[in-house]
């Protein structure tokens, strides 16, 4: 085995060194792989994941760009799948959604292409997450018809959310860090940003959902906010766990929505105090959860610039901000 691992490592190193590279807003070297940008470590995780993942038909993969509603979607999916089992010791009460649904390339495959997943059973069926675009995920799935749920969000709100997240993680006061937002904005618009360009990501899943609507569900954060029950029922049906009439009549949908609401999750002890495996404080995943908050931080010029980029990139699709 160690001989194979060594060979994999060699291949990874020579592949990465052959890729185009650039620098992002905070000076990190990024590499372009399958049309998107990653730092060295993340890319090693992606290559390990593509090489070593053994998908099962029942696997469910949650995908998103960071800060697009991942935490909410993870919580909702866990709550839907576990709804018959736990009434008092629900997994969401004892762990953060990111602990329950690990990111494949960042946690499970970051060091190795052969992680031990035999004890991986925080849910049944297996529930994983990723941030890679659809074409990169497809390589790892190797034609296995897993269910993929993608959530995306107005990218201006996602950008501002990321800025707050970075500031919270590095304990920087937000009003002192206007220049950080400006450099993140430039990286974002140039497309040279971690897991970006965002348009590649969004369009890849949009196309995927059109080509295979049975296995790829394309959700929007804003729609979840506007009509949460309808969207959660849609998610439940897609996952093959639709609500029965009795469940609907007994308020099961509302219970799940309450359990997974921002206010409820952020006030749970585990989310007030805990940290992820990567050392991020759970509380940093919960902020305002509002639609359009970016208006309060981006200048009209910045908004106009992003709007123009998106209009151009999304031309020919029916996607709108
Ligand atoms: P804001 O920073 O705009 O408030 P991700 O989960 O992908 O990291 O995205 C984080 C964003 O989702 C943050 O947005 C956060 O407040 C919001 N969020 C987290 N949990 C949520 C929930 N249960 N319901 C709605 N929004 C949530």
Boltz pocket constraint, residues with backbone or C-beta under 6 A from the ligand:
constraints:
  - pocket:
      binder: B
      contacts: [[A, 64], [A, 65], [A, 66], [A, 67], [A, 68], [A, 69], [A, 70], [A, 71], [A, 72], [A, 75], [A, 157], [A, 160], [A, 161], [A, 162], [A, 164], [A, 260], [A, 261], [A, 262], [A, 263], [A, 265], [A, 285], [A, 286], [A, 287], [A, 288], [A, 289], [A, 290], [A, 293]]
      max_distance: 6.0
